[in-house]
């Protein structure tokens, strides 16, 4: 493990190139005997957005945690090239819940990783945090406390906090699952915008088929701890909102949905319950907080 001096020095360097992720015969078996990830070999191209999708319990979050170094592999190995180390801030992780510290302001929550790494002066940390809050469209909320933020705003703070160290890899574990459809779509488009700006490799765990299609370059279908199929997303760029109503989107949605059902022994699940209706829903939170993205 790198020492504190090495960590602080590495964060001060220009951001590294996005990393390729190579999973080589990876298995994860828990003490209970349950195998969550079973002999997974997978190449995730550098500088692209990849989604892991499948029914609950298929192993996608465990695989994501293994890529982050938060869960040890029982067998096999995971390599990142160029190398990226969580302790140096080179891997960012966005959890399902924002988990902001309630006694810190928005900007202080975003500054926290740099403070823990011992990187930069406090003034420089605040400057960098303010810049990234501008990128996630929360510059005006820098001095608010977490209890003054809506759910969508908290998640944007969480994303900003994960990006403050300029990671080469960003891992996201269903970050938009608790949000309504319209806000979920808007934050997905924000993620795409941040990817264009910062050029990281991203791996997104989701149950939502439409979300995986809109955001990802590659869709990895998982079932029972195994990778069942890898689908390259050939929909045109940029992935603007109007593409959801296109015949191409509808056909590709059907292809992904059919492949998922073909690899699992079920007729219906929670997998696409949030994505069946591709049109936006009423958004009380947006109406109440003014969280509209332009």
VOBA-1610 file (N, C-alpha, C; in pm, whole numbers, padded with zeros to 5 digits, always signed):
BEGIN
Unk+00085-00119+00000Unk+00000+00000+00000Unk+00089+00124+00000Unk+00060+00227-00083Unk+00142+00347-00088Unk+00132+00424+00043Unk+00245+00494+00080Unk+00240+00573+00202Unk+00175+00708+00175Unk+00154+00786+00282Unk+00078+00911+00272Unk+00147+01011+00180Unk+00281+01014+00182Unk+00354+01108+00097Unk+00333+01076-00050Unk+00340+00946-00083Unk+00318+00903-00222Unk+00176+00936-00267Unk+00078+00914-00179Unk-00062+00940-00213Unk-00083+01087-00243Unk-00037+01174-00153Unk-00056+01318-00173Unk+00011+01365-00301Unk+00132+01313-00327Unk+00204+01354-00448Unk+00132+01308-00573Unk+00075+01187-00571Unk+00008+01135-00690Unk-00117+01215-00723Unk-00189+01260-00622Unk-00311+01337-00647Unk-00277+01472-00710Unk-00159+01526-00680Unk-00121+01655-00734Unk-00078+01646-00880Unk-00057+01524-00930Unk-00017+01507-01069Unk-00138+01527-01160Unk-00114+01558-01290Unk-00226+01565-01384Unk-00300+01431-01385Unk-00430+01432-01412Unk-00506+01307-01411Unk-00449+01207-01510Unk-00443+01080-01470Unk-00389+00976-01556Unk-00491+00940-01664Unk-00443+00866-01762Unk-00531+00820-01869Unk-00633+00723-01812Unk-00752+00714-01871Unk-00850+00616-01824Unk-00795+00474-01836Unk-00832+00390-01742Unk-00776+00255-01735Unk-00865+00152-01803Unk-00801+00057-01867Unk-00870-00064-01911Unk-00883-00158-01792Unk-00996-00227-01782Unk-01020-00317-01671Unk-01026-00460-01725Unk-00941-00545-01672Unk-00934-00684-01716Unk-00966-00776-01600Unk-01076-00848-01610Unk-01114-00949-01510Unk-01077-01085-01567Unk-00994-01158-01494Unk-00939-01284-01545Unk-00981-01399-01454Unk-01082-01475-01500Unk-01132-01593-01428Unk-01164-01560-01283Unk-01235-01450-01261Unk-01263-01400-01126Unk-01380-01475-01063Unk-01359-01522-00943Unk-01467-01580-00862Unk-01462-01518-00723Unk-01580-01500-00665Unk-01591-01451-00528Unk-01688-01543-00454Unk-01638-01612-00353Unk-01720-01700-00270Unk-01714-01650-00126Unk-01830-01630-00066Unk-01837-01578+00070Unk-01817-01692+00172Unk-01797-01654+00297Unk-01775-01753+00403Unk-01892-01850+00417Unk-02011-01803+00381Unk-02130-01887+00388Unk-02130-01998+00284Unk-02037-01988+00188Unk-02034-02085+00079Unk-02102-02038-00048Unk-02167-01925-00042Unk-02234-01870-00158Unk-02133-01811-00256Unk-02142-01852-00381Unk-02056-01796-00485Unk-02131-01684-00556Unk-02086-01561-00536Unk-02155-01445-00594Unk-02106-01414-00734Unk-01978-01437-00759Unk-01919-01418-00892Unk-01849-01547-00928Unk-01877-01600-01047Unk-01835-01735-01082Unk-01758-01735-01214Unk-01625-01736-01203Unk-01536-01754-01318Unk-01563-01651-01428Unk-01560-01524-01390Unk-01588-01415-01484Unk-01459-01367-01549Unk-01455-01371-01680Unk-01347-01311-01758Unk-01408-01202-01845Unk-01351-01082-01837Unk-01416-00967-01898Unk-01312-00859-01924Unk-01319-00799-02044Unk-01234-00686-02078Unk-01321-00563-02096Unk-01294-00459-02018Unk-01370-00335-02025Unk-01278-00228-02080Unk-01312-00180-02199Unk-01225-00087-02271Unk-01208+00045-02196Unk-01086+00096-02201Unk-01055+00223-02136Unk-01132+00337-02201Unk-01177+00431-02118Unk-01240+00552-02169Unk-01382+00534-02217Unk-01445+00423-02183Unk-01583+00396-02223Unk-01670+00379-02099Unk-01802+00384-02119Unk-01898+00357-02012Unk-01955+00218-02033Unk-01943+00135-01931Unk-01990-00003-01937Unk-02098-00022-01830Unk-02202-00096-01860Unk-02304-00124-01760Unk-02310-00274-01733Unk-02329-00307-01605Unk-02353-00444-01562Unk-02501-00452-01527Unk-02573-00540-01595Unk-02717-00545-01576Unk-02762-00690-01558Unk-02860-00709-01474Unk-02914-00842-01446Unk-03005-00834-01326Unk-03074-00943-01298Unk-03168-00948-01186Unk-03095-00937-01053Unk-03168-00904-00949Unk-03109-00894-00815Unk-03041-01024-00778Unk-02919-01013-00719Unk-02847-01131-00676Unk-02763-01197-00782Unk-02748-01132-00899Unk-02674-01196-01008Unk-02523-01177-00995Unk-02477-01094-00901Unk-02335-01079-00877Unk-02274-00950-00928Unk-02357-00862-00984Unk-02300-00742-01047Unk-02240-00646-00946Unk-02302-00625-00831Unk-02245-00535-00729Unk-02120-00595-00668Unk-02118-00726-00645Unk-01998-00791-00593Unk-01882-00774-00690Unk-01907-00791-00819Unk-01802-00772-00919Unk-01753-00627-00918Unk-01845-00533-00906Unk-01807-00391-00901Unk-01718-00364-00780Unk-01755-00418-00665Unk-01676-00398-00543Unk-01538-00463-00556Unk-01531-00573-00628Unk-01402-00638-00650Unk-01313-00552-00738Unk-01370-00489-00841Unk-01293-00398-00925Unk-01238-00282-00843Unk-01319-00236-00748Unk-01277-00124-00662Unk-01173-00164-00559Unk-01155-00294-00538Unk-01065-00339-00433Unk-01131-00348-00298Unk-01265-00335-00294Unk-01338-00342-00168Unk-01376-00485-00131Unk-01369-00576-00229Unk-01403-00716-00207Unk-01294-00802-00271Unk-01231-00886-00191Unk-01123-00970-00242Unk-01178-01080-00333Unk-01103-01112-00436Unk-01137-01223-00524Unk-01093-01354-00457Unk-01181-01454-00461Unk-01143-01586-00411Unk-01051-01656-00510Unk-01080-01638-00639Unk-00996-01692-00745Unk-00982-01586-00854Unk-00880-01601-00935Unk-00859-01509-01046Unk-00801-01376-01001Unk-00798-01281-01093Unk-00743-01151-01061Unk-00805-01044-01149Unk-00793-00921-01102Unk-00842-00804-01176Unk-00725-00709-01194Unk-00699-00669-01318Unk-00590-00579-01348Unk-00643-00453-01415Unk-00590-00339-01376Unk-00623-00212-01438Unk-00499-00157-01507Unk-00515-00116-01630Unk-00401-00067-01708Unk-00441+00061-01782Unk-00371+00174-01751Unk-00267+00191-01650Unk-00319+00159-01510Unk-00230+00121-01418Unk-00274+00085-01283Unk-00348+00201-01216Unk-00451+00167-01140Unk-00527+00266-01063Unk-00550+00210-00924Unk-00528+00292-00823Unk-00535+00248-00684Unk-00634+00335-00608Unk-00727+00272-00540Unk-00829+00347-00465Unk-00768+00440-00363Unk-00664+00393-00293Unk-00603+00472-00186Unk-00538+00599-00237Unk-00512+00607-00366Unk-00454+00728-00423Unk-00561+00814-00491Unk-00686+00777-00475Unk-00792+00854-00536Unk-00807+00830-00685Unk-00747+00723-00736Unk-00750+00696-00880Unk-00873+00615-00921Unk-00947+00564-00823Unk-01074+00496-00847Unk-01181+00566-00765Unk-01282+00619-00831Unk-01394+00682-00762Unk-01510+00584-00752Unk-01584+00591-00642Unk-01697+00499-00620Unk-01818+00580-00576Unk-01929+00561-00647Unk-02056+00625-00611Unk-02151+00515-00565Unk-02191+00523-00439Unk-02276+00419-00380Unk-02424+00449-00406Unk-02508+00353-00371Unk-02652+00370-00391Unk-02707+00487-00312Unk-02654+00508-00192Unk-02695+00619-00107Unk-02582+00722-00103Unk-02614+00852-00106Unk-02509+00955-00109Unk-02417+00954+00012Unk-02470+00921+00131Unk-02389+00911+00253Unk-02304+01035+00278Unk-02367+01152+00272Unk-02297+01276+00301Unk-02284+01293+00453Unk-02175+01354+00497Unk-02158+01381+00639Unk-02246+01500+00677Unk-02340+01480+00770Unk-02442+01583+00796Unk-02387+01710+00859Unk-02268+01704+00920Unk-02212+01823+00985Unk-02124+01906+00892Unk-02108+01860+00768Unk-02029+01934+00670Unk-02119+01998+00565Unk-02078+02111+00514Unk-02151+02173+00404Unk-02129+02094+00276Unk-02202+02134+00172Unk-02188+02067+00042Unk-02044+02070-00007Unk-01984+02188-00007Unk-01848+02199-00059Unk-01748+02125+00030Unk-01772+02122+00161Unk-01683+02049+00251Unk-01692+01899+00229Unk-01813+01848+00200Unk-01829+01707+00167Unk-01751+01671+00041Unk-01754+01759-00058Unk-01681+01734-00182Unk-01531+01741-00160Unk-01486+01831-00073Unk-01343+01847-00043Unk-01286+01729+00034Unk-01370+01653+00100Unk-01326+01553+00198Unk-01221+01454+00143Unk-01238+01395+00024Unk-01135+01302-00023Unk-00997+01365-00034Unk-00989+01489-00081Unk-00860+01556-00090Unk-00801+01581+00049Unk-00888+01613+00145Unk-00841+01634+00282Unk-00786+01505+00340Unk-00856+01393+00317Unk-00811+01265+00370Unk-00680+01220+00305Unk-00662+01259+00179Unk-00539+01224+00108Unk-00423+01319+00142Unk-00454+01430+00210Unk-00351+01527+00243Unk-00302+01604+00122Unk-00388+01621+00024Unk-00349+01687-00100Unk-00392+01833-00100Unk-00301+01921-00137Unk-00327+02063-00155Unk-00353+02135-00023Unk-00352+02266-00031Unk-00390+02350+00082Unk-00543+02353+00091Unk-00595+02403+00204Unk-00740+02408+00218Unk-00800+02501+00113Unk-00735+02612+00085Unk-00788+02705-00016Unk-00793+02639-00153Unk-00688+02562-00186Unk-00685+02495-00317Unk-00791+02384-00322Unk-00811+02313-00212Unk-00914+02210-00207Unk-01052+02271-00229Unk-01076+02384-00164Unk-01207+02449-00181Unk-01224+02498-00325Unk-01118+02551-00384Unk-01125+02597-00522Unk-01162+02482-00615Unk-01096+02367-00598Unk-01123+02253-00683Unk-01264+02198-00660Unk-01307+02196-00534Unk-01442+02149-00504Unk-01547+02241-00565Unk-01522+02371-00560Unk-01615+02468-00618Unk-01625+02450-00769Unk-01512+02422-00832Unk-01512+02400-00977Unk-01595+02278-01015Unk-01581+02169-00940Unk-01654+02049-00977Unk-01801+02061-00939Unk-01832+02139-00834Unk-01973+02166-00805Unk-02038+02243-00919Unk-01962+02330-00981Unk-02012+02400-01100Unk-02042+02300-01211Unk-01956+02200-01226Unk-01976+02099-01331Unk-02103+02018-01308Unk-02139+01994-01181Unk-02262+01918-01153Unk-02380+02012-01125Unk-02361+02140-01154Unk-02467+02241-01148Unk-02519+02262-01006Unk-02424+02266-00912Unk-02460+02291-00772Unk-02376+02402-00711Unk-02322+02489-00792Unk-02237+02596-00740Unk-02313+02682-00639Unk-02441+02703-00661Unk-02520+02788-00571Unk-02551+02719-00438Unk-02528+02589-00431Unk-02560+02514-00309Unk-02436+02480-00228Unk-02323+02543-00259Unk-02195+02506-00196Unk-02198+02514-00045Unk-02269+02610+00011Unk-02267+02632+00156Unk-02391+02576+00225Unk-02474+02502+00154Unk-02590+02439+00217Unk-02547+02314+00293Unk-02623+02279+00396Unk-02604+02156+00469Unk-02680+02044+00399Unk-02641+01917+00418Unk-02709+01807+00350Unk-02860+01802+00372Unk-02905+01842+00491Unk-03050+01838+00516Unk-03126+01947+00441Unk-03054+02033+00371Unk-03117+02136+00289Unk-03116+02098+00141Unk-03074+01978+00111Unk-03065+01932-00027Unk-03170+01826-00055Unk-03220+01824-00177Unk-03312+01718-00220Unk-03232+01592-00251Unk-03304+01483-00276Unk-03237+01356-00306Unk-03148+01365-00429Unk-03197+01428-00534Unk-03118+01441-00655Unk-02995+01528-00635Unk-03008+01632-00555Unk-02894+01719-00527Unk-02789+01644-00446Unk-02832+01565-00349Unk-02738+01486-00270Unk-02659+01390-00358Unk-02727+01328-00454Unk-02657+01235-00542Unk-02556+01308-00629Unk-02588+01429-00672Unk-02491+01506-00749Unk-02368+01542-00665Unk-02391+01571-00537Unk-02278+01597-00447Unk-02192+01471-00436Unk-02256+01354-00426Unk-02183+01228-00416Unk-02098+01203-00541Unk-02153+01234-00658Unk-02078+01218-00783Unk-01961+01315-00786Unk-01986+01440-00745Unk-01878+01539-00741Unk-01766+01495-00647Unk-01804+01441-00533Unk-01704+01394-00435Unk-01619+01280-00494Unk-01683+01192-00573Unk-01609+01082-00634Unk-01514+01129-00743Unk-01546+01244-00804Unk-01465+01294-00915Unk-01360+01395-00874Unk-01361+01439-00747Unk-01273+01547-00704Unk-01125+01510-00718Unk-01092+01381-00710Unk-00952+01338-00723Unk-00915+01310-00869Unk-01007+01338-00961Unk-00984+01313-01104Unk-00946+01166-01129Unk-01032+01072-01090Unk-00999+00929-01104Unk-00993+00886-01250Unk-00919+00781-01274Unk-00916+00722-01409Unk-01028+00622-01427Unk-01087+00576-01315Unk-01199+00481-01318Unk-01307+00532-01223Unk-01431+00534-01271Unk-01546+00571-01186Unk-01642+00453-01183Unk-01672+00404-01062Unk-01761+00291-01042Unk-01888+00340-00976Unk-02003+00298-01029Unk-02131+00349-00980Unk-02225+00231-00953Unk-02271+00220-00829Unk-02358+00111-00787Unk-02503+00159-00776Unk-02575+00151-00885Unk-02716+00193-00891Unk-02738+00329-00826Unk-02666+00431-00868Unk-02674+00560-00799Unk-02807+00631-00816Unk-02884+00595-00919Unk-03008+00668-00946Unk-03132+00584-00913Unk-03114+00470-00849Unk-03225+00376-00829Unk-03338+00433-00746Unk-03307+00521-00649Unk-03409+00574-00558Unk-03479+00698-00613Unk-03443+00741-00733Unk-03497+00865-00789Unk-03609+00834-00888Unk-03697+00932-00907Unk-03805+00913-01004Unk-03749+00918-01146Unk-03832+00877-01242Unk-03784+00855-01378Unk-03724+00979-01442Unk-03788+01095-01427Unk-03740+01215-01494Unk-03606+01259-01436Unk-03595+01262-01303Unk-03470+01302-01241Unk-03361+01201-01270Unk-03398+01074-01273Unk-03301+00969-01306Unk-03243+00991-01446Unk-03329+01024-01539Unk-03284+01048-01676Unk-03193+01170-01682Unk-03229+01275-01610Unk-03148+01396-01612Unk-03010+01374-01551Unk-03004+01297-01442Unk-02874+01269-01381Unk-02792+01177-01470Unk-02858+01089-01545Unk-02787+01008-01641Unk-02722+01093-01748Unk-02795+01192-01797Unk-02739+01283-01896Unk-02625+01365-01836Unk-02637+01400-01708Unk-02528+01471-01641Unk-02404+01383-01634Unk-02423+01254-01603Unk-02309+01161-01599Unk-02241+01157-01735Unk-02319+01153-01840Unk-02262+01153-01975Unk-02181+01280-02001Unk-02234+01393-01955Unk-02164+01520-01971Unk-02032+01521-01895Unk-02034+01468-01773Unk-01911+01461-01693Unk-01810+01366-01757Unk-01858+01256-01813Unk-01769+01164-01883Unk-01701+01234-02001Unk-01777+01313-02076Unk-01718+01389-02186Unk-01613+01487-02137Unk-01638+01546-02019Unk-01549+01647-01965Unk-01422+01588-01905Unk-01435+01477-01829Unk-01323+01425-01752Unk-01260+01299-01812Unk-01329+01233-01905Unk-01272+01119-01977Unk-01217+01009-01885Unk-01306+00946-01809Unk-01271+00833-01725Unk-01334+00707-01784Unk-01291+00592-01734Unk-01360+00467-01761Unk-01468+00451-01655Unk-01590+00421-01696Unk-01699+00409-01600Unk-01762+00270-01608Unk-01796+00217-01491Unk-01872+00091-01482Unk-01995+00119-01396Unk-02111+00097-01453Unk-02239+00130-01390Unk-02319+00003-01366Unk-02356-00021-01241Unk-02449-00128-01207Unk-02591-00072-01212Unk-02680-00140-01282Unk-02817-00093-01293Unk-02912-00209-01316Unk-03039-00190-01277Unk-03147-00281-01314Unk-03224-00227-01435Unk-03195-00106-01475Unk-03279-00033-01568Unk-03225-00045-01711Unk-03301-00113-01796Unk-03256-00139-01933Unk-03239-00009-02010Unk-03337+00079-02002Unk-03329+00205-02076Unk-03208+00286-02032Unk-03180+00288-01904Unk-03065+00361-01852Unk-02935+00304-01908Unk-02924+00172-01909Unk-02802+00111-01961Unk-02783+00142-02108Unk-02891+00148-02184Unk-02881+00178-02327Unk-02841+00323-02349Unk-02903+00414-02276Unk-02875+00556-02295Unk-02732+00593-02256Unk-02679+00529-02154Unk-02551+00572-02099Unk-02432+00492-02149Unk-02450+00366-02182Unk-02337+00275-02198Unk-02293+00258-02343Unk-02163+00230-02357Unk-02109+00186-02484Unk-02112+00034-02494Unk-02112-00032-02379Unk-02112-00178-02375Unk-02201-00223-02260Unk-02284-00323-02285Unk-02377-00373-02185Unk-02341-00518-02154Unk-02312-00545-02027Unk-02273-00678-01983Unk-02392-00742-01911Unk-02444-00851-01965Unk-02558-00919-01906Unk-02507-01027-01811Unk-02555-01023-01685Unk-02511-01119-01585Unk-02630-01199-01531Unk-02601-01323-01497Unk-02701-01410-01433Unk-02628-01516-01353Unk-02670-01533-01229Unk-02618-01639-01143Unk-02466-01633-01131Unk-02413-01510-01119Unk-02272-01491-01097Unk-02185-01499-01221Unk-02244-01522-01336Unk-02169-01536-01460Unk-02204-01427-01560Unk-02111-01396-01648Unk-02140-01310-01761Unk-02202-01396-01871Unk-02324-01362-01907Unk-02396-01441-02007Unk-02374-01387-02148Unk-02366-01257-02161Unk-02349-01198-02293Unk-02298-01055-02279Unk-02222-01012-02379Unk-02174-00875-02386Unk-02227-00815-02516Unk-02299-00704-02504Unk-02363-00641-02619Unk-02302-00504-02641Unk-02252-00480-02760Unk-02199-00348-02795Unk-02315-00259-02837Unk-02318-00140-02780Unk-02425-00044-02808Unk-02386+00039-02930Unk-02457+00019-03040Unk-02425+00088-03165Unk-02514+00209-03191Unk-02594+00249-03092Unk-02678+00367-03112Unk-02589+00490-03133Unk-02633+00583-03216Unk-02547+00697-03251Unk-02522+00790-03133Unk-02410+00860-03142Unk-02375+00965-03046Unk-02405+01101-03111Unk-02434+01202-03027Unk-02454+01195-02882Unk-02588+01132-02848Unk-02600+01076-02729Unk-02722+01010-02684Unk-02818+01113-02626Unk-02880+01189-02711Unk-02972+01293-02667Unk-03103+01229-02622Unk-03180+01304-02544Unk-03302+01250-02485Unk-03400+01199-02590Unk-03406+01266-02704Unk-03504+01230-02807Unk-03479+01093-02867Unk-03361+01035-02843Unk-03333+00904-02902Unk-03424+00797-02843Unk-03481+00824-02725Unk-03570+00725-02661Unk-03694+00697-02745Unk-03733+00790-02829Unk-03853+00770-02910Unk-03821+00718-03050Unk-03695+00689-03076Unk-03656+00645-03209Unk-03680+00495-03227Unk-03706+00450-03351Unk-03721+00307-03376Unk-03596+00227-03338Unk-03477+00288-03357Unk-03353+00218-03325Unk-03345+00187-03175Unk-03386+00285-03093Unk-03384+00264-02948Unk-03480+00152-02911Unk-03600+00154-02968Unk-03699+00053-02937Unk-03653-00087-02974Unk-03589-00098-03090Unk-03540-00230-03132Unk-03429-00279-03041Unk-03339-00188-03004Unk-03227-00228-02919Unk-03275-00262-02778Unk-03371-00186-02728Unk-03432-00217-02598Unk-03489-00359-02600Unk-03562-00392-02707Unk-03619-00525-02719Unk-03512-00633-02724Unk-03401-00605-02794Unk-03292-00702-02803Unk-03233-00730-02666Unk-03204-00623-02590Unk-03144-00641-02456Unk-03241-00713-02364Unk-03368-00673-02368Unk-03469-00735-02283Unk-03485-00883-02316Unk-03489-00916-02445Unk-03504-01056-02486Unk-03384-01140-02444Unk-03264-01083-02455Unk-03145-01158-02417Unk-03141-01182-02267Unk-03185-01084-02189Unk-03192-01103-02044Unk-03288-01215-02007Unk-03403-01214-02070Unk-03502-01316-02040Unk-03458-01454-02088Unk-03379-01457-02193Unk-03331-01584-02246Unk-03226-01647-02156Unk-03158-01566-02075Unk-03051-01618-01990Unk-03096-01640-01846Unk-03222-01615-01816Unk-03271-01631-01679Unk-03403-01707-01680Unk-03431-01773-01570Unk-03551-01856-01560Unk-03666-01780-01498Unk-03700-01665-01558Unk-03814-01590-01508Unk-03883-01520-01623Unk-04008-01487-01604Unk-04085-01415-01704Unk-04096-01267-01671Unk-04088-01233-01542Unk-04094-01093-01502Unk-04015-01076-01375Unk-03956-00961-01356Unk-03878-00932-01236Unk-03872-00783-01217Unk-03790-00741-01119Unk-03774-00598-01096Unk-03675-00537-01193Unk-03623-00617-01286Unk-03514-00570-01371Unk-03548-00444-01447Unk-03666-00442-01510Unk-03698-00324-01589Unk-03826-00257-01542Unk-03860-00272-01413Unk-03982-00212-01362Unk-03978-00060-01369Unk-03856-00003-01362Unk-03843+00141-01369Unk-03825+00192-01511Unk-03817+00099-01607Unk-03786+00142-01744Unk-03892+00103-01845Unk-04003+00045-01800Unk-04105+00002-01896Unk-04165+00121-01971Unk-04188+00227-01899Unk-04243+00346-01962Unk-04128+00439-01996Unk-04099+00456-02124Unk-03984+00535-02165Unk-04012+00684-02164Unk-04132+00725-02129Unk-04162+00866-02120Unk-04144+00917-01979Unk-04115+01046-01959Unk-04095+01100-01825Unk-04224+01100-01745Unk-04209+01088-01613Unk-04321+01090-01521Unk-04327+01225-01452Unk-04439+01251-01382Unk-04447+01372-01301Unk-04337+01369-01197Unk-04279+01485-01171Unk-04164+01491-01083Unk-04190+01594-00974Unk-04250+01547-00862Unk-04282+01639-00754Unk-04158+01702-00697Unk-04049+01624-00689Unk-03927+01679-00631Unk-03875+01793-00716Unk-03878+01776-00848Unk-03832+01884-00935Unk-03920+02007-00918Unk-04050+01985-00909Unk-04141+02098-00897Unk-04118+02173-00766Unk-04080+02098-00662Unk-04064+02161-00531Unk-03930+02229-00514Unk-03825+02179-00580Unk-03692+02231-00556Unk-03637+02309-00674Unk-03702+02303-00786Unk-03650+02372-00904Unk-03532+02302-00966Unk-03517+02170-00943Unk-03403+02095-00996Unk-03426+02060-01142Unk-03427+02157-01226Unk-03443+02131-01367Unk-03312+02158-01438Unk-03264+02060-01513Unk-03140+02075-01586Unk-03170+02134-01722Unk-03091+02231-01762Unk-03107+02290-01892Unk-03009+02229-01990
//
